[in-house]
Every structure is written in C-alpha cells, then in structure tokens.
Amino acid sequence: MPELPEVETIKNDLKGKILDKKIIRVEILRKKMVRGNAARFVNTLAGDKFAQIERIGKLIIFKLADSKEYMLVHLGMTGQLSYLYNHHLIVGGHYTPDFGELPNRHTRAIFSFRDNSKLFLNDMRMFGYLKIADEKKMAEIKSKYGIEPLTKNFIFRDFKDIFKKRKIAVKAALLNQSLVSGIGNIYADEILFQARVRPDRPSNSLSLKELKAIFDASSKILLKAVKYRGTTFSDYRDAQGKKGNFSRFLRVYGRAGERCYKCGGVVKKIKVAGRGTVYCEKCQK
C-alpha cells in the first residue's frame, strides 16, 4: 500500500503535469469507485481545471479552479495514477504487470485534458475511491486526520499526549490515521526499530525518552523516504514510472528470520493490530 512518502512523491510529480489543463471529458468505468453521485462527480469536473494538488495522510486532494470544490483520490491498497501524454507514460502507485497498457482491465476512471493528455485511475482490488467535496466537507474530512510528520502540526507535546492514556500497542497507535496520519506498516516498523521500542508495547507504558525517540524517528525516516521517492518491493512506482529507492535503507521490514544489522540477533515476525510486524528482540525493548 502506498504510504505517506509514496503519495507525497506522486503528488509532487503530478503537479508539474496536470495543473491548469482544462478537463474536457471524465469517464467513470466503475461507478463503485465514486463515493456519492457519479453523474455529479463527472459534471463537476468536466470543463474545470486542477488548480492545486495537496495531500493529507494518504489522501490526494485536487483543488478545482472554477467550482472551488475538491476531487479526492485515495489509492487504497492497489490504486495507481497514470499520466499519458504524447506516448510518454508516468505511473505512481501500485505496480501491475500491464501498467504500461492504458486503458487496461484495471482502469476505473479516465480524465481527458484539452492538450490530449490523459490521467488514468487504475485499481485492481478497488479499495480506493474518488469523491467530490466542497469547502465544508473538506474541512470535516481534514479534521478526522491526526497530527502528521513533516508538517507544522507535528509537535512533541501533542504527540506524547496521544500515547499516555492509551493501552493499545504503540504500533497500533502509529497506524491509526485519526491519531497520527500518513504512517503505514512499512514505516511504523522502521520507526520503532530506530527508536528501539518493541511494536507490541502498550502505549501508556512508554517513557518520555522513548516517546521522544519515536517522535524524532518518525520525522527522520519519513523525510528520508520522501527524499528517495518511497519504498519498493514488487508493486510501487512513482510518477516517473521508477521504483522507490528507500528499500536499501530498510533495517527490519521484510527481513523476518534474517540477522539484525545492529546486534546480529534474529529479526522476528509477529502480529500487531492485525498486521505482520517485524522487530529485533534484542534491540527493541
């Protein structure tokens, strides 16, 4: 699943491709991808332009120039945005073997621009969605997201307050988008390894020193992941169609059963909050 660094990379790259281009046609190939009325979705976009692209958590927000409304895109687990212009293709999101053929069997929506370029939303499992929101709805949606690393609202005072009264595992708290937004399974494991904290520790058992270590690691690791355009295994491509490069910096994720880079112990795998979780039993306490 694309996480904060991957979605940030897609957002930044698409900014240079689709802003201020008139949308002449919108095709919804699977109506279930649209939350709300599909006909209203199409009518709102047709003839308008994208004035800005923002992101909160893993949600991509396209601000419309004329209507002043917003198109929301969530890529879910297998979503992908593909931009095609003059036979040149850039892809961001989940990788599939036929991602270079557009439209393909996973294409759910097509946005056509006046200059003959196109933006395709592909989603194999259709856990993502499209949605139109006005200013009031947008404010409501944003209010449901927790504090986010790499933004000015990521303050240690607020961060520590999230954990001190909760009994849930620290990793579960990091994955809860209403508490801390943008962190997914990959980066939660890496953050907790760097902070030397076991992922299944109760949140309210953490000392101030441990919380500060998690807080600092969150910003440091996500910033580095954005710099290297995300993490790749088999399924992520950025908006240039390139793999993310952060995978070479992973310390524990995907390394269950292998030796810890720090202590030489064995990296273990357990379940936390229903997610496969890896950690070093010796390094993380």
Stockholm file with secondary structure:
# STOCKHOLM 1.0

chainA/1-285         MPELPEVETIKNDLKGKILDKKIIRVEILRKKMVRGNAARFVNTLAGDKFAQIERIGKLIIFKLADSKEYMLVHLGMTGQLSYLYNHHLIVGGHYTPDFGELPNRHTRAIFSFRDNSKLFLNDMRMFGYLKIADEKKMAEIKSKYGIEPLTKNFIFRDFKDIFKKRKIAVKAALLNQSLVSGIGNIYADEILFQARVRPDRPSNSLSLKELKAIFDASSKILLKAVKYRGTTFSDYRDAQGKKGNFSRFLRVYGRAGERCYKCGGVVKKIKVAGRGTVYCEKCQK
#=GR chainA/1-285 SS CCCHHHHHHHHHHHHHHHBTCBEEEEEESCGGGEESCHHHHHHHHTTCBEEEEEEETTEEEEEETTTCCEEEEECTTTEEEEEEETTEEEEEEECCTTTTSSSCTTEEEEEEETTSCEEEEEESSCCCEEEEECHHHHHHHHHTSCBCTTSTTCCHHHHHHHHHTCCSBHHHHHHCTTTBCSCCHHHHHHHHHHHTCCTTSBGGGCCHHHHHHHHHHHHHHHHHHHHTTCCCSSSEECTTSCCCSGGGGCSSTTCTTSBCTTTCCBEEEEEETTEEEEEETTTCC
#=GC SS_cons         CCCHHHHHHHHHHHHHHHBTCBEEEEEESCGGGEESCHHHHHHHHTTCBEEEEEEETTEEEEEETTTCCEEEEECTTTEEEEEEETTEEEEEEECCTTTTSSSCTTEEEEEEETTSCEEEEEESSCCCEEEEECHHHHHHHHHTSCBCTTSTTCCHHHHHHHHHTCCSBHHHHHHCTTTBCSCCHHHHHHHHHHHTCCTTSBGGGCCHHHHHHHHHHHHHHHHHHHHTTCCCSSSEECTTSCCCSGGGGCSSTTCTTSBCTTTCCBEEEEEETTEEEEEETTTCC
//
